[in-house]
Amino acid sequence: MLEELSVRNLGILQSASVHVPGGLVVVTGETGTGKTLLVGALRLLAGENASRGSVGPDGDELSVAGRFVIDGVDVVVQRKVTTKGRSRAYLGGDISAARELGRTIGSRVDIVAQHEGFRLASATGALGFLDSTLPGEGQDARTAYAGAYRGWRALVSEREELGDDTRALERERDMVVFQAEEIAAAGFSIGDDADLQIRVDRLRNSEEIAGLFGAVDGFMHGEPGAVDLLSQATAAVTKLARLDTTAEPLVGQIEEAQTLVGEFAAELTRRAMDESEGDESLAVVEDRVALLGQLRRKYGDSLEDVLAFGKQATSRAAEITALMERSETLDDEIEAAFRDVVAAGTELSRLRRARAQEVTSGATAHLSELGFESPVVGFEITEVPPTATGTDRVSLHFASHDSLTPEPIGRIASGGELSRLVLALRLAAGIDAADIVAFDEIDAGVGGTTARAMGARLQELAVGRQVFCVTHLPQVAAFADGHIVVEREGAVATARLLDEDERVDEIARMLSGLPDSASGQSHAAELLMSSQR
């Protein structure tokens, strides 16, 4: 159970630090004071999603903390949310994830929202509620159906991708095969474009290049040539060094120069021979350049783009081939998968119908305790084509008396009837299995004797657990074991736990709007006394 609750800057609730008793705890206050914010605080501690819109005006962060007793051990939980939407959670003083709060606290808390009756009026809401009540076998059936449905839909998607026109796939495959083969047949590889440009430039200037090679060769080997002159110079320097030892370093230098010139002359001769013996045709190279240009116009701005396109075309051809081979067995697989979906849906529907009978039977009994003479409540389940949630369409029907024809609740139930119906359904579905149950103005539209019956039922539910109830009804508040009032002054609200005398004043206010009235206080005290267990 929750023993202490601390709230700071949650909406208009500036601050509150409340010791929370066990049993039935009611939260009251004037309209607009922010009573439901305390339920919002409990939602945050239970690990539900946090909204930056919940941060109040008193700073850029809200903080909610609670001390719970779980299996005899104190567990401190805290949640902080900033105006930037950042949420931080703490469990036992350590940083934690909100989902961990959900496992530790949220699994022990059941919150019944103010507008749950309106959600039950929709087919989606009715189905969601019924599914949430399914025991283990039913949950397993939901999981099995979901898996079968996903598998069937995946196969159907494959079939939709293939389409009915296999000839279109064949035409696409022929096209991409041609593209891939055209690029492969050209025989280009990375770097060939730069190499082609070098070769075509050399071939287009071959005559001038040959002339320059001849001129340089004449300079090197002519009469006189650089090679002979340098050889004569080397002999002279060698003789000089014998006569003048200080000239010896010149010998090494000129010999090195002679070696370099010799190597240059040899390389020049080799290049000149290669140039004269080359049989590459300018026309052939220019044809290759033209071919590359054609491919680039078709498939990409650069040679790299062209080669990448070829790889993609090859891959797509293989993919289409696999799809066409797959199509030969796909129809049979879809048919088998659909049979699995129908079988799983039939089993899930059977379990839903059985559970619907159990829940509505229990709810009928609870409705009788809440002031209905002979109510009728039931789920109408009709078969529909498979959807993600099953093969059922579910609607909740109700009649306040068995002499009336049950109709969808959104069409005939009043606000007070919806409130009691929600409570009865939740009780029948096993809400009392939770350690902490919170009702957010579940008593809307209820009054008089019916309100006392609801208060008594909530009091019974609170035996052995903690039940929170945000209420505007004094008849319900009088049954409480603990009473928290939310008070507002201007744009600031606070919350505090009332003592017995203060409870009399608050219930007198709820009864007549006159907390200091002697007759009002007398009626409040009488109501409190008559509501004790």
C-alpha positions in Angstrom: 0.0 0.0 0.0 1.0 3.7 -0.4 1.8 5.2 3.0 3.2 8.6 2.1 2.7 10.8 -1.0 4.6 13.9 -1.8 3.8 16.2 -4.8 5.4 19.4 -6.0 4.5 21.6 -9.0 2.1 19.1 -10.5 -0.3 21.3 -12.5 -1.9 23.8 -10.1 -1.1 21.5 -7.2 1.9 23.5 -5.8 2.8 21.1 -3.0 1.4 18.4 -0.9 2.9 15.9 1.6 0.3 13.5 2.9 0.4 10.4 5.1 -2.0 8.0 3.4 -4.0 5.6 5.6 -5.1 2.2 4.4 -8.7 1.2 3.5 -10.9 3.6 1.6 -9.3 7.0 1.0 -11.4 9.7 -0.6 -10.2 12.9 -2.2 -12.6 15.8 -2.2 -12.6 19.5 -2.9 -14.5 22.2 -4.7 -14.8 22.0 -8.5 -11.6 23.0 -10.2 -9.3 22.5 -7.3 -7.4 19.8 -9.0 -8.6 16.7 -7.2 -7.7 14.3 -10.0 -4.1 15.5 -10.0 -3.5 13.1 -7.0 -4.6 10.3 -9.3 -2.2 11.7 -11.9 0.5 11.5 -9.3 -0.3 7.9 -8.7 -0.2 7.2 -12.5 3.3 8.7 -12.7 4.5 6.5 -9.8 3.0 3.5 -11.5 5.2 4.2 -14.5 2.7 5.6 -17.0 3.7 8.1 -19.6 4.7 11.6 -18.5 3.7 14.8 -20.2 5.6 18.0 -20.0 2.1 19.7 -19.9 1.7 18.4 -16.4 4.5 20.7 -15.1 3.0 23.5 -13.1 3.9 27.2 -13.1 6.1 27.0 -10.0 9.4 26.1 -11.8 10.4 24.0 -14.8 10.1 20.6 -13.1 7.5 18.6 -11.3 8.3 16.0 -8.7 6.2 13.1 -7.3 7.4 10.8 -4.6 5.8 7.9 -2.8 6.7 5.5 0.0 5.0 2.1 -0.6 5.1 -1.0 1.6 5.4 -4.1 -0.6 5.6 -7.5 1.1 6.5 -5.8 4.3 9.4 -3.8 2.8 9.5 0.0 2.3 10.0 1.0 -1.3 10.5 4.7 -2.1 9.6 5.7 -5.7 10.1 9.1 -7.3 9.3 10.6 -10.7 10.5 13.9 -12.1 9.3 15.6 -15.3 10.7 18.8 -16.9 9.1 21.4 -19.2 11.3 20.0 -22.0 9.5 16.6 -21.6 12.4 14.8 -20.0 11.3 12.2 -17.4 13.5 10.7 -14.7 12.5 7.8 -12.4 14.0 6.6 -9.2 13.4 3.4 -7.4 14.8 2.9 -3.9 17.0 6.0 -4.4 18.6 4.6 -7.6 18.0 5.9 -11.1 15.6 3.6 -12.8 13.4 3.3 -16.0 9.7 4.1 -16.0 9.0 0.6 -17.2 10.7 -0.8 -14.0 8.3 1.4 -12.0 5.5 -0.2 -14.0 6.7 -3.7 -13.0 7.2 -2.8 -9.4 4.3 -0.5 -8.7 2.1 -0.4 -11.8 1.5 -4.2 -11.5 -0.1 -3.6 -8.1 -2.2 -0.6 -9.1 -5.5 -0.5 -11.0 -6.8 2.9 -12.0 -10.4 3.3 -13.2 -10.6 6.4 -15.3 -13.4 9.0 -15.1 -14.6 8.5 -18.7 -14.2 4.7 -18.9 -17.9 4.3 -19.4 -17.7 6.3 -22.7 -14.8 4.1 -23.9 -16.9 1.0 -23.2 -19.5 2.4 -25.5 -17.2 2.0 -28.5 -16.6 -1.4 -30.1 -12.8 -0.9 -29.6 -13.2 0.0 -25.9 -15.6 -2.9 -25.2 -13.3 -5.4 -26.9 -10.2 -4.0 -25.2 -12.0 -4.3 -21.8 -13.1 -7.8 -22.4 -9.6 -8.9 -23.6 -8.0 -7.3 -20.5 -10.1 -9.6 -18.3 -9.1 -12.8 -20.1 -7.1 -15.2 -17.8 -3.9 -16.9 -18.8 -5.4 -19.3 -21.4 -7.2 -16.4 -23.1 -4.1 -14.3 -23.2 -2.2 -17.2 -24.8 -5.0 -17.4 -27.4 -4.6 -13.7 -28.1 -0.9 -14.2 -28.6 -1.4 -17.2 -30.9 -4.0 -15.4 -33.0 -1.7 -12.3 -33.3 1.1 -14.5 -34.6 -1.1 -16.3 -37.1 -2.6 -13.0 -38.3 0.9 -11.4 -38.8 2.1 -14.5 -40.7 -1.0 -14.4 -43.0 -0.7 -10.7 -43.6 3.0 -11.0 -44.5 2.2 -13.6 -47.1 -0.7 -11.4 -48.5 1.8 -8.5 -48.7 4.1 -10.7 -50.7 1.3 -11.5 -53.1 0.4 -7.9 -53.4 4.0 -7.1 -54.3 4.0 -9.7 -56.9 0.7 -8.6 -58.3 -1.5 -10.7 -60.7 0.5 -9.7 -63.8 3.5 -12.1 -63.9 4.2 -10.9 -67.5 5.0 -7.4 -66.1 7.6 -9.1 -63.8 9.0 -11.0 -66.7 9.3 -7.8 -68.7 11.1 -6.1 -65.8 13.4 -9.0 -65.4 14.3 -9.0 -69.1 15.1 -5.3 -68.9 17.3 -5.5 -65.9 19.1 -8.5 -67.2 19.8 -6.6 -70.5 21.1 -3.6 -68.5 23.4 -5.8 -66.3 24.7 -7.7 -69.3 25.3 -4.5 -71.3 27.4 -3.0 -68.5 29.3 -6.3 -67.9 30.0 -6.8 -71.6 31.7 -3.4 -71.8 34.4 -4.8 -69.5 35.1 -1.5 -67.6 36.5 -1.4 -64.1 37.2 1.4 -61.6 39.9 3.8 -63.0 39.5 2.9 -66.7 38.0 6.3 -67.5 41.1 8.1 -66.4 43.4 5.6 -68.2 41.4 6.0 -71.4 41.8 9.7 -71.3 45.6 9.4 -71.0 45.8 6.9 -73.9 43.6 8.9 -76.2 45.6 12.1 -75.5 48.9 10.2 -76.3 47.6 8.7 -79.5 46.1 12.0 -80.8 49.6 13.6 -80.4 51.7 10.6 -81.4 53.6 12.4 -84.3 54.7 15.3 -82.1 55.6 12.9 -79.3 57.8 10.9 -81.7 59.5 14.0 -82.9 60.3 15.2 -79.4 61.7 11.7 -78.5 64.0 11.9 -81.5 65.2 15.4 -80.6 66.0 14.5 -77.0 67.8 11.3 -78.2 69.9 13.5 -80.5 70.9 15.7 -77.6 71.9 12.6 -75.6 73.7 10.5 -78.2 74.5 13.0 -81.0 77.9 14.3 -82.2 78.8 15.5 -79.7 76.1 14.2 -77.3 75.5 14.7 -73.6 76.6 11.2 -72.8 80.0 11.5 -74.5 80.6 15.0 -73.2 79.8 13.9 -69.7 82.1 10.9 -70.1 85.0 13.2 -71.2 84.2 15.6 -68.3 84.4 12.7 -65.8 87.8 11.6 -67.2 89.1 15.2 -66.8 87.9 15.6 -63.2 89.4 12.2 -62.3 92.8 13.4 -63.7 92.4 16.7 -61.9 91.9 14.9 -58.5 95.2 13.0 -59.0 97.0 16.3 -59.4 95.0 18.2 -56.8 93.7 16.1 -53.9 91.3 18.9 -52.8 89.3 18.2 -56.0 88.6 14.6 -55.0 85.0 15.3 -53.8 84.3 16.5 -57.4 84.9 13.0 -58.7 82.0 11.4 -56.7 79.7 14.2 -57.8 80.4 14.0 -61.5 80.3 10.1 -61.4 76.8 10.3 -59.8 75.7 12.8 -62.5 77.1 10.4 -65.2 75.1 7.5 -63.7 71.8 9.6 -63.6 72.3 10.7 -67.2 73.0 7.1 -68.2 69.8 5.9 -66.6 67.9 8.8 -68.2 69.2 7.9 -71.6 68.3 4.2 -71.2 64.8 5.1 -70.1 64.4 7.5 -73.0 65.5 4.7 -75.4 63.0 2.2 -73.9 60.1 4.7 -74.1 61.0 5.6 -77.7 61.0 1.9 -78.7 57.7 1.3 -76.9 56.2 4.3 -78.7 57.4 3.1 -82.1 56.4 -0.5 -81.5 52.9 0.3 -80.1 50.1 -1.1 -82.2 47.2 0.5 -80.4 44.8 2.3 -82.7 43.4 5.7 -81.9 40.1 4.6 -83.4 39.9 1.6 -81.0 40.6 3.8 -78.0 38.1 6.5 -79.1 35.5 3.7 -79.6 36.0 2.7 -75.9 35.6 6.4 -74.9 32.4 6.6 -76.9 31.1 3.4 -75.4 31.8 4.7 -71.9 29.9 7.9 -72.8 26.9 5.9 -73.9 26.8 4.0 -70.7 27.1 7.1 -68.6 24.2 8.7 -70.5 22.1 5.7 -69.7 23.2 4.7 -66.2 25.0 7.4 -64.3 27.2 10.5 -64.3 30.4 8.6 -63.7 32.0 5.2 -64.3 31.5 4.4 -60.6 27.7 5.2 -61.0 27.5 3.0 -64.1 29.2 0.0 -62.3 27.0 0.5 -59.3 23.9 0.5 -61.5 25.1 -2.8 -63.0 25.3 -4.4 -59.6 21.8 -3.2 -58.7 20.4 -4.5 -62.0 22.0 -7.9 -61.3 20.6 -8.0 -57.8 17.1 -7.0 -59.0 17.1 -9.7 -61.7 17.9 -12.3 -59.0 15.2 -10.8 -56.8 12.6 -11.0 -59.5 13.6 -14.5 -60.4 13.1 -15.5 -56.7 9.8 -13.8 -56.6 8.5 -15.6 -59.7 9.6 -18.9 -58.3 8.0 -17.9 -54.9 4.7 -17.1 -56.6 4.3 -20.7 -57.6 3.9 -21.8 -53.9 2.6 -18.6 -52.4 -1.1 -19.0 -53.0 -1.1 -22.4 -51.3 0.8 -20.9 -48.3 -1.7 -18.0 -48.1 -4.6 -20.4 -48.0 -3.0 -22.5 -45.3 -2.1 -19.4 -43.2 -5.7 -18.1 -43.5 -7.0 -21.4 -42.2 -4.6 -21.0 -39.2 -6.0 -17.5 -38.6 -9.6 -18.7 -38.7 -8.8 -21.5 -36.3 -7.0 -19.2 -33.9 -9.8 -16.7 -34.2 -12.4 -19.3 -33.4 -10.6 -20.4 -30.3 -10.1 -16.9 -29.1 -13.8 -16.1 -29.8 -14.8 -19.2 -27.7 -12.7 -18.0 -24.8 -14.0 -14.4 -25.1 -17.6 -15.6 -25.1 -17.1 -17.8 -22.0 -15.3 -14.9 -20.2 -18.1 -12.5 -21.2 -20.6 -14.7 -19.6 -18.6 -14.8 -16.4 -18.1 -11.1 -16.3 -21.6 -10.1 -17.1 -23.0 -12.6 -14.6 -20.8 -11.1 -11.8 -21.6 -7.5 -13.0 -25.3 -8.2 -12.8 -25.0 -9.2 -9.2 -23.0 -6.1 -8.4 -25.5 -3.9 -10.2 -28.2 -5.3 -7.9 -26.1 -4.2 -4.9 -25.8 -0.7 -6.5 -29.5 0.0 -6.6 -30.8 -1.8 -9.8 -33.8 -4.0 -9.2 -33.3 -6.5 -12.1 -30.6 -5.2 -14.5 -29.5 -6.9 -17.7 -26.0 -6.5 -19.0 -24.2 -8.5 -21.7 -21.6 -8.5 -24.4 -22.9 -9.0 -27.9 -20.2 -10.7 -29.9 -20.6 -11.0 -33.7 -18.3 -12.6 -36.2 -16.4 -10.4 -38.6 -13.6 -11.0 -41.2 -10.2 -11.3 -39.6 -8.6 -8.2 -38.2 -5.5 -7.5 -36.1 -7.6 -8.1 -32.9 -9.5 -11.2 -34.0 -12.7 -12.2 -35.7 -15.1 -10.6 -33.2 -16.9 -7.4 -33.0 -17.9 -6.7 -29.4 -20.5 -4.3 -28.1 -21.8 -3.9 -24.5 -25.5 -3.9 -24.0 -27.5 -2.9 -21.0 -31.0 -2.5 -19.6 -31.8 -1.1 -16.2 -34.7 -3.5 -15.8 -35.4 -6.9 -17.4 -38.7 -5.6 -18.8 -36.6 -3.4 -21.1 -34.8 -4.4 -24.3 -31.0 -4.3 -23.8 -29.4 -1.7 -26.0 -25.8 -0.5 -26.6 -24.8 1.5 -23.6 -23.8 4.5 -25.5 -27.4 4.8 -26.7 -29.4 4.4 -23.5 -27.3 4.5 -20.3 -27.4 7.7 -18.3 -24.2 9.1 -16.6 -25.2 7.6 -13.2 -26.0 4.3 -14.8 -22.6 4.3 -16.7 -20.8 5.0 -13.4 -22.4 2.1 -11.6 -22.0 -0.2 -14.7 -18.3 0.5 -14.9 -17.8 -0.2 -11.2 -19.8 -3.4 -11.5 -17.9 -4.6 -14.5 -14.5 -3.8 -12.9 -15.5 -5.6 -9.8 -16.7 -8.6 -11.7 -13.5 -8.6 -13.8 -11.3 -9.0 -10.8 -10.3 -5.4 -9.9 -10.1 -6.5 -6.3 -7.0 -8.5 -7.1 -4.9 -5.3 -7.1 -3.3 -4.0 -3.9 -4.2 -0.4 -4.8 -7.3 0.6 -6.7 -8.0 4.2 -7.7 -11.4 5.6 -9.0 -11.3 8.9 -10.7 -14.8 10.4 -10.1 -16.4 7.0 -10.9 -19.6 8.3 -9.1 -20.5 10.9 -11.7 -24.3 11.3 -12.1 -25.0 9.3 -8.9 -26.8 10.6 -5.9 -29.1 9.8 -2.9 -29.6 6.2 -1.9 -27.6 4.9 -4.9 -24.6 7.0 -3.8 -24.7 5.3 -0.3 -24.9 1.9 -1.9 -21.8 2.8 -4.0 -20.0 4.1 -1.0 -20.8 0.9 0.9 -19.5 -1.2 -2.0 -16.3 0.8 -2.2 -15.9 0.3 1.6 -16.3 -3.4 1.2 -13.8 -3.4 -1.6 -11.3 -1.6 0.6 -11.1 -4.4 3.1 -7.5 -5.8 2.9 -6.4 -3.2 0.3 -6.2 0.5 -0.4 -8.9 2.2 -2.4 -8.6 5.8 -3.6 -11.8 7.5 -4.8 -11.9 11.1 -6.1 -15.5 12.0 -5.4 -18.0 14.9 -5.1 -20.6 12.9 -3.2 -20.8 13.3 0.6 -22.6 9.9 0.8 -19.4 8.2 -0.6 -17.0 10.3 1.3 -18.7 9.4 4.6 -17.6 5.7 4.2 -13.9 6.6 4.0 -11.2 5.5 6.4 -9.1 8.5 5.3 -10.1 11.8 3.8 -7.8 14.1 1.8 -9.1 17.5 0.8 -7.7 19.6 -2.1 -8.0 23.3 -1.5 -7.2 26.1 -4.0 -6.4 29.7 -3.5 -6.1 31.6 -6.8 -3.8 29.6 -9.1 -2.3 27.5 -6.3 -3.7 24.3 -4.8 -2.6 22.2 -1.9 -3.7 18.9 -0.4 -3.9 17.7 3.2 -5.3 14.8 5.3 -8.3 15.8 7.4 -8.8 14.9 11.1 -12.2 13.8 12.3 -13.5 17.3 13.1 -12.3 18.6 9.8 -14.1 15.7 8.1 -17.4 16.9 9.6 -16.8 20.4 8.2 -15.9 19.1 4.7 -18.9 16.8 4.5 -21.1 19.6 5.7 -19.7 21.7 2.8 -20.4 18.9 0.4 -23.9 18.5 1.7 -25.0 22.1 1.8 -22.1 24.3 0.8 -22.1 25.7 4.4 -19.3 24.1 6.4 -20.0 26.2 9.5 -23.8 25.6 9.5 -24.9 23.9 12.7 -27.6 21.9 10.9 -25.2 21.0 8.1 -22.6 19.8 10.6 -25.3 17.8 12.4 -26.3 16.1 9.2 -22.6 15.5 8.3 -22.0 13.9 11.7 -25.1 11.7 11.3 -24.0 10.6 7.9 -20.5 9.8 9.1 -21.8 7.8 12.1 -24.3 5.8 9.9 -21.6 5.0 7.4 -19.1 3.3 9.8 -18.6 -0.4 9.4 
